[in-house]
Amino acid sequence: MAEQPREPRRVLVLNHYAKPLSHAGGTRHVELFGRLTGWEWRIIAARLDHLTRREYVPDGPQFVTVSVTSYTRNDHRRVLSWISYARNAFLAGLRQPRPDVVYASSPHILTPVAGWALARLRRARLVLEVRDLWPEAVVSTGYLRRGSPTHRMLRALERWLYRRADRIVMVAHAWESYFVEAGVDPAKLEWVSNSAEPEDFRLQPETYRPLRTRVPVRGRLFVFAGSHGPINGLDRLLDAVAELPEHTFVLIGDGHDKQDLVRRATAEGLSNLHFLDAVPKEELRGILGGADVGIHVLADSPVYRKGASPNKLYDYLAAGLPVLNNCPGEPEDILMSSGSGLTVPTGELAAGLRKLADLDDGTLIEMGRRGRRYIEQHRSRTVMAERLQRVLDSVTSAR
């Protein structure tokens, strides 16, 4: 008698800031879960885009959106938004078909709390994905004092969640020591890095307006594509832009610091610097490779010394761009091992940019090819989806 096909298992993903491919923003989970086999998946995300402050309508049944309160700065209104998401995502999760796994993703710590409650009530496994170390990230950015009552409370909550998760997915290899110091059994830890799919990053001039036609270009074309916030350290990049007037720089994206950066560029007459609005991920993929060099910069923060897994770095490499980077650790190791870029201290950004700008076209193209090959072999969405598949399969088979 033929074996009956097994019914797909269900995973419910909680991610406050998730976006479909048709929108700008975080598409990690759409790209990973969409590559799984034997799993039905659904994402519960906020309906409000906090950068544009506009609501959006997702373009598929895999997205369930919930209302959240708005915020514009890192103050109490942001915390209220986290609370509103956790509450409404929990309620929305109760209305979904019973999942086998609840997959709760940071950055903020209240999403895993909602995920734990849903997993308990729905008798599901809990996978906790840590994309930012909490509350360590808040301490490092200066918004929380280490040792304060709030910090101690959040630290206790963090460890409480770690103990209750069936698996913990971390996006950076180097974070393992952090979790072990927090009392986590290494056997509970899994690594599923941020990533990019090189095949998705083919130039598409027939579909999307090429990047080089969107701004006047002289010299090399450098691109930064990502959030314009305090953690990105873009003020230091503008310092470097001022020292290279013979080359062109494009900053694509939105963020809390963008208007300040635009005002500064205007006041200083940085005519070689151009700001573009955030574009949907599908469009960004189709135009990114039209630049000469990608720029990956982060503010100097202690939390990044513990490890980092930056999406924009993988996007640049998948698009075949050599990369200038200022972040030590894993990003620097990737560029060194693949021969696809240059890492410099933040104070030497201008020198690093000039060094890459002075390379001939053939050398830059070959660096880009090496980076693309590295991503394809080690950090593609396909490779990481296979790792995620093993996590979900193993956590449910252990029941």
C-alpha positions as CSV (number, residue, x, y, z in Angstrom):
1,M,0.0,0.0,0.0
2,A,1.4,3.4,-1.0
3,E,2.5,5.6,1.8
4,Q,0.2,8.6,2.3
5,P,1.9,11.9,1.8
6,R,2.6,13.7,5.0
7,E,0.5,16.9,5.7
8,P,2.6,20.0,5.7
9,R,3.6,21.3,9.1
10,R,2.9,24.9,10.1
11,V,5.2,27.6,11.4
12,L,3.9,30.9,12.6
13,V,6.5,33.7,12.3
14,L,6.4,36.8,14.6
15,N,8.4,39.7,13.2
16,H,7.3,43.3,14.0
17,Y,9.2,44.7,11.0
18,A,8.9,42.0,8.3
19,K,8.1,43.1,4.8
20,P,7.1,41.3,1.6
21,L,9.4,41.6,-1.4
22,S,7.2,44.3,-3.0
23,H,8.1,46.7,-0.2
24,A,11.3,48.2,1.1
25,G,12.5,46.7,4.3
26,G,13.2,43.4,6.0
27,T,12.5,40.5,3.7
28,R,14.6,37.9,5.4
29,H,11.8,35.7,6.5
30,V,9.9,35.8,3.2
31,E,13.0,34.7,1.4
32,L,13.9,32.0,3.9
33,F,10.6,30.5,4.7
34,G,9.5,30.6,1.0
35,R,12.3,28.1,0.3
36,L,11.3,25.5,2.8
37,T,9.7,22.2,1.8
38,G,7.0,20.4,3.8
39,W,6.1,23.6,5.7
40,E,3.3,26.1,5.5
41,W,4.3,29.4,6.9
42,R,2.6,32.6,7.9
43,I,4.2,35.9,9.1
44,I,2.5,38.3,11.6
45,A,4.0,41.8,11.0
46,A,3.1,45.4,11.8
47,R,0.7,47.1,9.3
48,L,2.5,50.4,9.8
49,D,5.8,51.2,8.2
50,H,7.5,53.2,10.9
51,L,9.9,55.0,8.5
52,T,7.3,56.2,6.1
53,R,4.5,56.3,8.7
54,R,2.2,54.8,6.2
55,E,0.2,51.6,6.4
56,Y,0.7,49.0,3.7
57,V,-1.2,46.1,2.3
58,P,0.8,42.9,1.9
59,D,0.6,41.1,-1.4
60,G,0.0,37.5,-0.4
61,P,-1.8,35.2,2.1
62,Q,1.4,34.5,4.0
63,F,1.3,37.9,5.6
64,V,-1.0,38.8,8.5
65,T,-0.7,42.5,9.5
66,V,-1.7,44.0,12.9
67,S,-2.1,47.6,14.0
68,V,0.6,49.2,16.1
69,T,1.2,52.7,17.5
70,S,3.6,55.0,15.7
71,Y,6.9,56.5,16.8
72,T,9.5,58.8,15.3
73,R,12.3,58.6,17.9
74,N,13.8,56.3,20.4
75,D,11.7,57.3,23.3
76,H,8.7,55.9,25.2
77,R,6.6,56.0,22.1
78,R,8.8,53.3,20.5
79,V,8.3,51.1,23.6
80,L,4.6,51.6,23.4
81,S,4.7,50.5,19.7
82,W,6.5,47.3,20.8
83,I,3.9,46.6,23.4
84,S,1.1,47.2,20.9
85,Y,2.7,44.8,18.4
86,A,3.3,42.1,21.0
87,R,-0.3,42.3,22.2
88,N,-1.9,42.4,18.7
89,A,0.4,39.7,17.3
90,F,-0.5,37.4,20.2
91,L,-4.2,38.0,19.5
92,A,-3.8,37.5,15.8
93,G,-1.8,34.3,16.5
94,L,-4.7,32.8,18.4
95,R,-6.9,33.1,15.3
96,Q,-4.5,31.3,13.0
97,P,-4.5,27.5,12.4
98,R,-2.6,25.7,15.2
99,P,1.1,25.9,14.4
100,D,3.7,23.2,15.0
101,V,6.3,25.9,15.6
102,V,6.1,29.5,16.7
103,Y,9.2,31.3,15.4
104,A,9.6,34.6,17.3
105,S,12.2,37.0,16.0
106,S,13.8,40.0,17.7
107,P,15.1,42.8,17.5
108,H,12.9,43.9,20.4
109,I,12.4,41.5,23.3
110,L,8.6,41.7,23.5
111,T,8.1,39.7,20.3
112,P,9.7,36.6,21.9
113,V,7.5,37.1,24.9
114,A,4.4,37.0,22.7
115,G,5.9,34.0,20.9
116,W,6.4,32.1,24.2
117,A,2.8,32.8,25.2
118,L,1.4,31.6,21.8
119,A,3.6,28.5,21.9
120,R,2.4,27.6,25.3
121,L,-1.3,28.1,24.5
122,R,-1.1,26.4,21.1
123,R,1.1,23.5,22.3
124,A,3.8,24.4,19.8
125,R,7.6,24.4,19.8
126,L,9.2,27.8,20.3
127,V,12.2,28.9,18.2
128,L,13.7,32.2,19.3
129,E,15.6,34.0,16.6
130,V,18.0,36.7,17.9
131,R,18.9,39.3,15.2
132,D,20.0,41.9,17.8
133,L,21.4,41.2,21.2
134,W,18.9,42.4,23.8
135,P,19.3,44.3,26.0
136,E,23.0,44.6,25.1
137,A,22.3,46.6,22.0
138,V,20.3,49.2,23.9
139,V,23.1,49.6,26.4
140,S,25.7,49.9,23.6
141,T,23.8,52.7,21.9
142,G,23.5,54.7,25.1
143,Y,19.7,54.4,25.6
144,L,20.0,52.2,28.7
145,R,22.5,52.3,31.6
146,R,24.2,49.0,32.4
147,G,23.3,47.9,35.9
148,S,20.2,50.1,36.2
149,P,16.9,48.5,37.5
150,T,15.5,48.5,33.9
151,H,18.6,46.8,32.6
152,R,18.6,44.1,35.3
153,M,14.9,43.4,34.6
154,L,15.5,43.1,30.8
155,R,18.5,40.9,31.4
156,A,16.5,38.6,33.6
157,L,13.7,38.5,31.0
158,E,16.3,37.7,28.3
159,R,17.7,34.7,30.2
160,W,14.2,33.6,31.1
161,L,13.3,33.4,27.4
162,Y,16.6,31.6,26.5
163,R,15.7,28.9,29.0
164,R,12.2,28.4,27.6
165,A,13.1,28.3,23.9
166,D,13.4,24.9,22.3
167,R,16.0,26.3,19.9
168,I,17.8,29.7,19.6
169,V,18.7,30.8,16.1
170,M,21.5,33.4,16.0
171,V,22.5,35.3,12.9
172,A,26.2,35.9,13.9
173,H,28.6,33.0,14.6
174,A,30.5,35.1,17.1
175,W,27.5,35.4,19.4
176,E,27.9,31.8,20.6
177,S,30.1,32.9,23.5
178,Y,27.6,35.5,24.5
179,F,24.8,32.9,24.8
180,V,27.0,30.4,26.6
181,E,28.0,33.1,29.1
182,A,24.2,33.7,29.6
183,G,23.8,30.0,30.6
184,V,22.6,28.6,27.3
185,D,23.4,25.0,26.4
186,P,25.4,25.2,23.1
187,A,23.3,22.3,21.8
188,K,20.3,24.6,21.8
189,L,22.1,27.1,19.5
190,E,21.7,27.2,15.7
191,W,23.3,29.6,13.2
192,V,21.2,30.9,10.3
193,S,23.0,33.9,9.0
194,N,21.6,36.9,7.1
195,S,22.2,36.2,3.5
196,A,21.4,37.1,-0.1
197,E,20.7,35.1,-3.3
198,P,23.1,36.0,-6.1
199,E,20.6,34.9,-8.8
200,D,18.2,37.5,-7.5
201,F,20.6,40.4,-8.0
202,R,21.0,40.3,-11.8
203,L,20.8,43.8,-13.3
204,Q,17.4,44.4,-14.8
205,P,17.6,47.6,-16.9
206,E,14.7,46.4,-19.0
207,T,12.5,46.4,-15.8
208,Y,13.9,49.0,-13.5
209,R,15.5,52.4,-14.2
210,P,19.3,51.9,-14.0
211,L,21.0,53.5,-11.0
212,R,23.4,55.4,-13.2
213,T,20.5,57.2,-14.9
214,R,18.9,58.3,-11.6
215,V,21.7,60.7,-10.6
216,P,24.5,62.5,-12.5
217,V,27.6,60.4,-12.2
218,R,31.2,61.5,-12.3
219,G,34.1,59.3,-11.4
220,R,33.3,56.1,-9.5
221,L,29.8,55.4,-8.3
222,F,29.6,54.4,-4.7
223,V,26.4,53.2,-3.1
224,F,25.1,52.8,0.4
225,A,21.7,51.0,0.6
226,G,20.1,50.7,4.1
227,S,18.7,52.4,7.1
228,H,19.8,56.0,7.8
229,G,19.9,55.8,11.6
230,P,22.2,56.3,14.6
231,I,23.7,52.8,14.3
232,N,24.9,53.4,10.8
233,G,27.4,56.2,11.5
234,L,26.6,58.0,8.2
235,D,27.9,61.3,9.5
236,R,31.4,59.9,9.3
237,L,30.6,58.8,5.7
238,L,29.7,62.3,4.8
239,D,33.0,63.5,6.2
240,A,34.7,61.1,3.7
241,V,32.4,62.2,0.8
242,A,33.6,65.7,1.2
243,E,37.1,64.6,0.6
244,L,36.3,62.9,-2.7
245,P,34.5,65.5,-4.8
246,E,35.6,63.8,-8.0
247,H,33.5,60.7,-7.3
248,T,29.7,60.1,-6.9
249,F,27.9,58.8,-3.8
250,V,24.3,57.5,-3.6
251,L,22.5,56.8,-0.3
252,I,19.4,54.7,-0.8
253,G,17.0,54.3,2.1
254,D,15.1,56.0,4.9
255,G,15.7,56.4,8.6
256,H,15.4,58.7,11.6
257,D,18.7,60.6,10.7
258,K,18.0,61.0,7.0
259,Q,16.6,64.6,7.1
260,D,19.5,65.7,9.2
261,L,21.9,64.1,6.7
262,V,20.2,65.8,3.8
263,R,20.3,69.2,5.5
264,R,24.0,68.8,6.3
265,A,24.8,67.8,2.7
266,T,23.0,70.8,1.4
267,A,24.6,73.2,3.9
268,E,28.1,71.9,3.0
269,G,27.4,71.9,-0.8
270,L,28.1,68.2,-1.3
271,S,27.0,68.1,-4.9
272,N,28.5,64.7,-5.4
273,L,26.2,63.1,-2.8
274,H,22.6,62.1,-3.8
275,F,19.8,60.7,-1.6
276,L,17.2,58.3,-3.0
277,D,14.1,57.0,-1.2
278,A,13.9,53.4,-0.1
279,V,12.9,51.1,-2.9
280,P,11.2,47.7,-2.8
281,K,13.7,44.8,-2.4
282,E,12.9,43.5,-5.9
283,E,13.8,46.9,-7.4
284,L,16.9,47.3,-5.3
285,R,18.1,43.9,-6.5
286,G,17.7,44.9,-10.1
287,I,19.7,48.2,-9.9
288,L,22.3,47.6,-7.2
289,G,24.9,46.0,-9.5
290,G,25.0,49.2,-11.6
291,A,27.3,50.8,-9.0
292,D,31.1,50.4,-8.8
293,V,31.5,49.9,-5.0
294,G,29.2,49.1,-2.1
295,I,29.7,50.9,1.2
296,H,29.1,49.1,4.5
297,V,29.5,51.3,7.5
298,L,28.4,51.1,11.1
299,A,28.8,53.4,14.1
300,D,31.5,52.4,16.5
301,S,29.4,50.5,19.1
302,P,30.6,47.8,21.6
303,V,27.8,45.5,20.6
304,Y,29.2,45.1,17.1
305,R,32.5,43.9,18.5
306,K,30.6,40.9,19.8
307,G,29.6,40.0,16.2
308,A,27.5,41.2,13.3
309,S,25.7,39.8,10.3
310,P,24.8,42.8,8.1
311,N,22.2,42.3,5.3
312,K,23.6,45.1,3.2
313,L,27.1,43.5,3.0
314,Y,25.6,40.3,1.6
315,D,23.4,42.3,-0.9
316,Y,26.5,44.1,-2.2
317,L,28.4,40.9,-2.7
318,A,25.5,39.1,-4.3
319,A,25.2,42.0,-6.7
320,G,28.8,41.6,-7.7
321,L,30.1,44.7,-6.0
322,P,33.4,45.1,-4.2
323,V,32.9,46.5,-0.7
324,L,34.4,49.1,1.6
325,N,33.7,48.1,5.2
326,N,34.6,49.6,8.6
327,C,33.3,46.8,10.8
328,P,35.8,44.3,12.2
329,G,35.0,40.7,13.0
330,E,32.8,38.6,10.6
331,P,32.3,41.3,7.9
332,E,36.1,41.9,7.7
333,D,36.8,38.1,7.7
334,I,34.4,37.6,4.8
335,L,36.0,40.3,2.7
336,M,39.5,39.0,3.4
337,S,38.8,35.4,2.8
338,S,36.9,36.1,-0.4
339,G,39.2,38.9,-1.7
340,S,36.2,41.0,-2.4
341,G,36.8,44.2,-0.5
342,L,38.6,46.4,1.9
343,T,38.2,47.0,5.7
344,V,39.4,50.3,7.2
345,P,39.0,52.0,10.6
346,T,36.2,54.6,10.6
347,G,38.6,57.4,10.6
348,E,40.2,56.2,7.4
349,L,37.0,55.9,5.3
350,A,38.1,58.5,2.8
351,A,41.5,56.8,2.3
352,G,39.8,53.4,1.8
353,L,37.3,54.8,-0.7
354,R,40.1,56.5,-2.6
355,K,42.1,53.2,-2.7
356,L,39.2,51.3,-4.3
357,A,38.3,54.2,-6.6
358,D,41.9,54.2,-8.0
359,L,41.7,50.5,-9.0
360,D,41.1,49.7,-12.6
361,D,37.8,48.4,-13.9
362,G,39.1,44.8,-14.4
363,T,40.3,44.6,-10.8
364,L,37.0,45.9,-9.4
365,I,35.0,43.5,-11.6
366,E,37.1,40.5,-10.5
367,M,36.7,41.5,-6.8
368,G,33.0,41.6,-7.3
369,R,33.0,38.2,-9.0
370,R,34.9,36.7,-6.0
371,G,32.4,38.1,-3.6
372,R,29.4,36.9,-5.6
373,R,31.0,33.4,-5.7
374,Y,31.6,33.4,-1.9
375,I,27.9,34.3,-1.2
376,E,26.7,31.7,-3.6
377,Q,28.7,29.0,-1.9
378,H,28.4,30.1,1.8
379,R,25.8,32.7,2.5
380,S,23.0,32.4,-0.1
381,R,19.4,32.3,0.9
382,T,19.3,28.8,-0.5
383,V,22.1,27.7,1.8
384,M,20.6,29.4,4.8
385,A,17.1,28.0,4.1
386,E,18.6,24.5,4.2
387,R,19.9,25.3,7.7
388,L,16.6,26.7,8.8
389,Q,14.8,23.6,7.3
390,R,17.0,21.4,9.5
391,V,16.2,23.5,12.6
392,L,12.5,23.2,12.1
393,D,12.5,19.6,11.2
394,S,14.7,18.7,14.2
395,V,12.7,20.7,16.7
396,T,9.4,19.0,15.7
397,S,10.9,15.5,15.3
398,A,12.1,15.7,18.9
399,R,8.5,15.9,20.3
